[in-house]
Amino acid sequence: MTSCIPPAHVHFFKSITSEELKHHHLLRVYTFSVNGTANDGHVHQYQGITGIRYGHYHNYFGISGPAIALQNGTHIHLLEGIVELNAYNTSRSGALVQSAKADGLITELHQHSYSGYSTIGMAYEPW
């Protein structure tokens, strides 16, 4: 009996966070690669850094919801969570300073929520 391991793949996720202190952030992330199919309930880990707004950014990480099968045989995942506090921002090649000059500066500690669905799987390894 031969067992086949489903091919590894990733998903892309793009969303806008909730608005807090009159601003929001853009999230763009590829999940970590995992072996799985549309029907096996697999999940993906992910981590990233929000876009910079008002001189700060937020780290975020999580585990996606299980695979959601689509009628065409592909699948997507729900990603949702709350970004970390903006407590440890350090300059990213001057981007924080440029953002603060362009938009203003928010130093109050805060968080944003996010929720949305990934794209279908991509970058599959060959079977």
C-alpha positions as CSV (number, residue, x, y, z in Angstrom):
1,M,0.0,0.0,0.0
2,T,1.4,3.3,-1.0
3,S,0.5,6.5,0.9
4,C,0.6,9.8,-0.9
5,I,1.4,12.9,1.1
6,P,-0.6,15.9,-0.3
7,P,1.6,18.6,-1.8
8,A,2.8,21.5,0.4
9,H,1.4,24.9,-0.5
10,V,0.9,28.4,0.8
11,H,-1.9,31.0,0.8
12,F,-1.8,34.8,0.5
13,F,-3.9,37.0,2.9
14,K,-4.6,40.7,2.6
15,S,-6.8,42.7,4.9
16,I,-7.4,46.0,6.6
17,T,-7.4,46.1,10.4
18,S,-10.2,47.6,12.4
19,E,-10.0,51.4,13.0
20,E,-8.6,52.4,16.3
21,L,-7.5,56.0,17.2
22,K,-8.7,57.1,13.8
23,H,-6.4,54.9,11.8
24,H,-6.1,51.3,10.4
25,H,-3.2,49.2,9.0
26,L,-2.8,47.0,5.9
27,L,-1.9,43.4,6.5
28,R,-0.2,41.3,3.7
29,V,1.2,37.9,4.5
30,Y,1.9,34.5,3.0
31,T,1.1,31.6,5.3
32,F,3.8,29.1,6.1
33,S,3.9,26.0,3.8
34,V,1.9,23.0,4.8
35,N,0.9,19.7,3.2
36,G,-2.8,19.4,2.8
37,T,-5.9,19.1,0.6
38,A,-9.3,20.9,0.5
39,N,-10.9,18.2,2.7
40,D,-8.4,17.3,5.4
41,G,-8.9,20.2,7.8
42,H,-5.3,21.3,7.8
43,V,-4.3,24.7,9.1
44,H,-1.4,27.2,8.4
45,Q,0.7,29.3,10.7
46,Y,1.5,32.9,9.7
47,Q,3.2,35.9,11.1
48,G,3.9,39.4,9.8
49,I,4.2,43.1,10.5
50,T,1.4,45.6,9.6
51,G,1.9,48.5,7.2
52,I,3.3,51.6,8.9
53,R,0.9,54.3,9.8
54,Y,1.3,57.4,12.0
55,G,4.9,56.4,12.9
56,H,4.2,52.9,14.2
57,Y,3.4,49.3,13.2
58,H,2.2,46.1,14.9
59,N,3.4,42.5,14.8
60,Y,0.8,39.8,14.3
61,F,0.8,36.0,14.2
62,G,-1.6,33.2,14.4
63,I,-2.9,29.9,13.1
64,S,-5.5,29.9,10.3
65,G,-8.9,28.2,10.5
66,P,-9.1,24.8,8.9
67,A,-9.3,24.4,5.1
68,I,-12.7,25.4,3.7
69,A,-13.4,23.4,0.6
70,L,-14.7,25.2,-2.5
71,Q,-16.9,23.6,-5.2
72,N,-14.0,23.6,-7.7
73,G,-11.8,21.4,-5.5
74,T,-9.6,24.3,-4.1
75,H,-9.8,25.7,-0.7
76,I,-9.3,28.8,1.4
77,H,-8.8,29.6,5.1
78,L,-10.2,32.1,7.6
79,L,-7.5,34.3,9.3
80,E,-8.6,36.4,12.2
81,G,-7.0,37.8,15.3
82,I,-5.7,40.9,17.1
83,V,-2.4,42.5,16.4
84,E,0.1,43.0,19.2
85,L,0.5,46.3,21.0
86,N,2.7,48.9,19.2
87,A,5.1,48.8,22.2
88,Y,8.5,47.9,20.6
89,N,8.7,49.9,17.4
90,T,12.2,50.6,16.2
91,S,13.1,52.4,13.0
92,R,12.8,50.4,9.8
93,S,15.3,52.2,7.6
94,G,13.8,55.5,8.5
95,A,10.2,54.5,7.5
96,L,8.8,55.2,10.9
97,V,10.2,58.7,10.9
98,Q,9.0,59.3,7.4
99,S,5.5,58.1,8.3
100,A,5.4,60.3,11.4
101,K,6.3,63.3,9.4
102,A,3.7,62.6,6.7
103,D,0.8,61.4,8.8
104,G,1.5,62.5,12.3
105,L,2.6,60.4,15.3
106,I,0.5,58.0,17.5
107,T,2.4,56.7,20.5
108,E,-0.6,55.6,22.6
109,L,-0.6,51.8,23.1
110,H,-3.4,50.2,21.2
111,Q,-4.4,47.1,19.2
112,H,-6.5,46.4,16.0
113,S,-8.5,43.3,15.1
114,Y,-8.5,41.7,11.6
115,S,-10.5,39.0,9.9
116,G,-10.8,37.7,6.3
117,Y,-10.2,34.8,4.0
118,S,-7.0,33.8,2.2
119,T,-6.6,33.2,-1.5
120,I,-6.8,29.7,-2.8
121,G,-3.7,27.6,-2.3
122,M,-0.7,28.4,-4.5
123,A,3.0,27.4,-5.1
124,Y,2.0,23.7,-4.8
125,E,4.9,21.2,-4.7
126,P,4.5,18.6,-7.5
127,W,2.7,15.4,-6.6
